Amino acid sequence: MSLSTQISNLELDSCLMNASGPLCTTLEQLKNLQNSSSGCIVSKSATLEHRKGNPEPRYWDHDLGSINSMGLPNEGYQYYIDSAKSLTKPYIMSVNGLTLEDTLHIVAQVCQEPSISGMEINLSCPNLIGKGQLAYDLEKMDSYLEAVFHTINSQEDRNKNQIVGVKLPPYFDLHWYPQVTNILKKYPLHFITCVNSIGNGLLVDLENRTTRIRPKDGMGGIGGIYIKPIGLSNVRNFYLEFQKQNVPIQVIGCGGIQSGEDVLEYILCGAQAVQIGTQLYREGVEVFHRIEEEVKEWLQKNNLESIMLLQGKLNTI
Ligand code: RRO
């Protein structure tokens, strides 16, 4: 039973990978991912300089999901470039400069690195105090991507094998999908990741009459089971829109994956691979082996050799 997949020219032994965020900030954590059953390593989103992030408590989790307002704590981009030298699995660096100028500086360095397999440009961090999510402002997103690809294309010694994608926030109204696609298709993107956490949710501790986290009056990105139906619909809608318009961008699914069946649902909706965030934080890197076994068991019961035979094959009832 095979879980292998391919994002453009990047071959992955397994379609399971970590979501940028949980347990991928330090080299020790990246090495744990290296030693796990995941098919690929994704770094925490990197800024120009090291960041401590927002005040604590900034993460809270229960059965239905998580809320976070981490505020981009990370070691600074150079650390994640240097980390690539200790990793042999496919390694995707998540990039989230605090300004366009910062992002362009980071992108110019990353795209020259032979040991980095790809970049995921984060257009959807919900937790930067005083800033909105870039991918909800389509004009800004367009000019941002134009500058990013101009920078990449002007590096003569760039690593042409690197794949480039964007991490998107969830969209809720159907009219957004063709509009966002019209922008994405202008650029040589290999993948999009759908979805980042649902921004600015609020979880309440009734007993203590407080918010669960401190930053932004308790508002934070919601992940886990709460968001699975939204993640699935975003994957499905982009997959169908890309097919309709003949756009060769692949979709990585993310949001509320806890089991093999969740993975299979995302693949049916059109995902080419999936990312695990909240459940990775709970369970540690063993989550990849457990879920891989659950997927294999299901494939065996259903007489399927490869998970990719199901890709996009969802029927409307
Ligand atoms: O660090 C964060 O607060 C964070 C980021 Br950059 C993101 O993209 N998504 C999220 O839920 N948290």
Residues whose N, C-alpha, C, O or C-beta is under 5 A from the ligand:
A	BS01	RRO	S45 S69 M70 G71 L72 P73 S124 C125 P126 N127 N196 S197 G221
